[in-house]
Amino acid sequence: MKLILAAPRGFCAGVNMAVESLELALSAFGPPVYVYHEIVHNQYVVRSFRDSGAVFVNELEEVPRGATVLFSAHGVSPEVRRAARERNLTAIDATCPLVTKVHTEAIRYARGGYTIILIGHEGHDEVIGTMGEAPEAIVLVEDEADVDRLEISPDSKLAYLTQTTLSVDDANRVIARLRERFPQIESPAKGDICYATQNRQEAVRLLAGEADAVIVLGSKNSSNSQRLRELAAETGKPAYLVDGPQDLDAANFDRDMTLLMTAGASAPESVVEATMAWLDQQFGIEVETRVVRTEQVHFPLPQPLREFAK
């Protein structure tokens, strides 16, 4: 079996920073360390940290007063920050700086009297945090049909923002519809979809044509991983989104196939290696790594943890 291994794949700079933050917090303060929501949307990562003493909570009321809480890479709303202060929690903010950029843009547009159209997925942690910055000014749309249903005065000051992990193609279709309906709509000088999301999507778009099937390593609740699977499926190839080799069925593959494998931005390289080992055991593999982009982005640790870094 030929295995084309896409690069870049797996952890992005924001996920690296968040994961290292939680590792340092566990080392420096000892367990339990409380984390508001999943540190990243990957079941392997969450399970590993839970085994190491991290306690993931969905409500700050679950965190003992005066304890330390770490905010995940997806960001939180001002209301969550206020609640943390009221409970006298020491908050370590591991929000990805690219998500923080979107929050800052939302605040700026809201203060300028704009109605903000946020393109994103309802219920996603990142969207909840962004909308919390200016709930009275933000309207969420997921697709072109949502844009068509908008009832906004044609003379309104309008701007759009996007969730960082969207499909570039899907977002562009929604943006095009917004511009058709509202020619005056404004946007940030630099787009919001993160570099890692775009790079991983570009690799699948360029390489899927050479493969008989595509494996995307990532969890079902990972937006960027779901987009990779959808993008692969749009090429007409069978596309599988799995947490790891335990979720694959050998009956779907054979030795004569060429597979493309990639990993979402929150999937660790150890899962890539485990999946390669499973494929090699089942079929024997010849691996070809294909580098589409080179990434050298690094984000600094949250200030409270920098003294503990090696």
N, C-alpha and C positions, 0 to 999 in steps of 0.2 A: 504494500500500500504506500502511495505517495502522500505525505502530509506537508501541506504548505502552512507554515507557521507565520501568521501576520505580525508585523511590527510597525508601529508600536501596538501594544496590547497591555491589558492589566492595569495595575495601579497608576493613577495620575498623581500629580504633585499634591493636590488637595487631599486625596485619600492617604498618601504617604504621610503628610503632616498630621492628619487626624489619628491615624493608627500609631504613629510614633508618640503622639501626645498621650494617648491612653496607656501605652507601654510605660512611658516615663512616669505617669501619675501612679500607676500600680507599683512601680519600683520605688518611687520616692515616698509615697504616703502609705503604701500597703493596702491590701484589700480590707473591706470593700471600697471600690471607687464607683460612684454613681454616674450614670450616663443618661442624659435626657434623649430618648429615642435611640435607635440603632446608630452606632458610631458611623457606619457606612452600610449601604444596602447589600450586604453579602452574608449569607447564613453561615458560611465557614468561618469568616472573621468574627462574627458575633458569637458563635458557639465557642470558638477558641478563647475569646476574652471572658466569656461567662465562666468557663472552666478555670480561668486565672483569677477570678474574684471580682470582675466587673458586674455591676447590677444595672441592668437597663430598665428604665422607667418611662412610662407614658405620661405621668402626672408628677409635678414637683412635690405634691403632697406625700408622695411615696418616699421622698428623701428626708431623712431626719434633720431637724433644725440644726443649723450650725455646721452641717457636713459640707463636703466638697462635691460639686457636680460639674461634669464636663458636657459642654454643648457639642452636638455632633457636627459633621462636616456640612450638613444641609442647612444649618442656620436656624435661628429662632426669632420669634416676634418680640417687639418691645414689651409686650404684656408678660411674656415668659421671663424676661430679664427683671421686670419689676417684681414679679412673684418670687424670684430667687432672692432679691434684696430683702423683701419682706420676711422671708424665712431665714434670713441671715446666713445664706449659703455662700460659700466661696466658689465663684463660677470661673471655670477655665473654658475659654471660648476657642473651640477648634473648628469654627466655621471656615470653609474654603474662601479664600480672598476673592475668588471670582463670583461667589454667591454674595459676599459682602458688597461687591461692586453693584449688583442689581439692587440690593437694599438701598444703597446710597442714591442710586438713580431714582428709585421710587420716592424717596424723601424729597429729593430736589424737585422733581416734577410736581409732586403734591403741593409743596410750598409755593410753586409758581402758578397754582390754580388750574392745573391740567387734570383732565380725566385720563387715567392710565389704563390701557388695555394690556393685560398680562396674558401672554400666550403660554399655556402650561397645562398640566394634568391635575384635575381637581383631587384634593386629598393628599397630594405628594408633600412630604415634609418641607421641601424647599419652597413650594408655592404657598403653603400655610404661613411660613415665616415671612416671605416677601409681602403677602397681602396684609399681614399684621402691621407693617410699617405705616400704611395709610389706607385702612379698610374702607373709609368713606370715599376714597378717590379711585379705587382699583376695581376693574371689571375683568373677570377671568373668561377667556375663550380657549377652547380646545381645538377647534377646527373651523373650516370655512363656513359651515352651516351656522355655527355660533356667531360668526361675524355678521352673517346675513340677518340674524335676529336682533342685532344691537339696535337700540332706539336712542340715538344720541343726536342732539341738535347739530346741524351742519356748521354752525359758527362756534362750536365748542373748541377749546384748546385741547388737543389730543396728543398723546404719546403712547408708544408701545414698548414693552419690555418682554423678554422671553426667559423661561426656565432654562438653566444652563445645560441640561442634559437632553434636549429635544433632538429629534431627527432634523438635520439641516434642511432636507428637502421638504418635509412636512411644514416646518416653520416658515420656509420661504413661500409656500403656497398660501398660508394664512396671512402672511405679511402682504403678499400681492393683492389678496382680496381686501385687506384693510386699506391699502392705498387706492384701490378702485373706488371704494365707498367713501373714503375720507382722504382726499388728496392733500389736505393740510396736516395730516398726522406726522408727528416728529418721532425721532428715535435717537438713542445715544450715538455718538460718533463712532464707537467701536461696538460691534455686536456682542450679545450676551452669551451665546452658545459657546461653551468652553473649548479651548484648543484641543484637549484630549478627546472630547466627544467627537469633534470634527475629524481629527486624525484617525480615530478608530473606524469611523464610518467611511472615510475615504479609502482606507485599506480594504474593507469589505467590498466596497463598490468596484475597486480596481481589480481585485483578485478573485472574486466569487466566480467569474466567468471561466476560470481555469479549473474549477473544482466540480465534482459530481454532487457534493453535499457540503454543508457548512456546520461546524460546531461552534457555538458561542458559549463560553464559560461565564456564568453569572447567575444571580438569583432572580426569581420571578418578580420581586418587588424593586429591582434595579431598573430605573427608567432607561439609562443609557444602554444597558444590556438588552432590554426588550427592543430598543430601536435597532440594534445591530442584527438581531434575529429577523426583524421585519424587513430590514434592508436586504438581507440575504435572500429571504423568501420572495421578495419582489423580482429577483433575477430568475425565478422559476426553479431554483434548486431546493431540495429538502434542507431545512434549517432547524437545528436543535438547540434550544437554550437549556442548559443543565448546570447544576451546582458542581458536578464532578462526575467521574467515571461511573460511579454507582448508579447514576440516572440514565446511562446509555444502554441500548439494547443491541447486542452484537448482530442480531438478525437484520438490522438496518444497514449493515456495511459488509463489504467483502474485500478481498485482497487486491482486486483489480481497480479499485476506486482511487480517485484523487480527492482528498479531503482538504478543506481550508479550516483552520482553527484560529480563533481569536478569543480574547477575554475582555469583558467589560471593565470599566475604570475602577471598579471596587473588588475585582476578583484577583486573589493573590497568585503569584507565579508558581507556588507550590502545587496549586490545583492544576495548572497547566502541565507541570511535570508528571503529576499522578495520572492525568488523562493520557499523556503520551505513553507512559509505561503500560497502561491498560491496553491501548491500541497496539503497542508493540507485541505484547503478550498474545493478543487475539489474532493479529494479522501479520505482524512484522511490518515495520515502517521505515521508509526512507524520508528523512526530514530535510526540507528546504526552507530556511528562514528568508522571508522577503521583507525588506525594510522599505516602507513607503515614506515615512517621515522620521526624523531624529528629534527626540524631545530632551531638553536640558533645563526644564523649568524646576525651580525649587522654591518652596514657600517656608518662611521662618516659623519656628514653633511659637505658640502663645507665650507671652512674656513671663507668666508665673512658672513656666517649665524650663526656661532656657538655662537656668543655673544648674539643672540636673542633667543636661545633655553632655555627652562625653566629648 
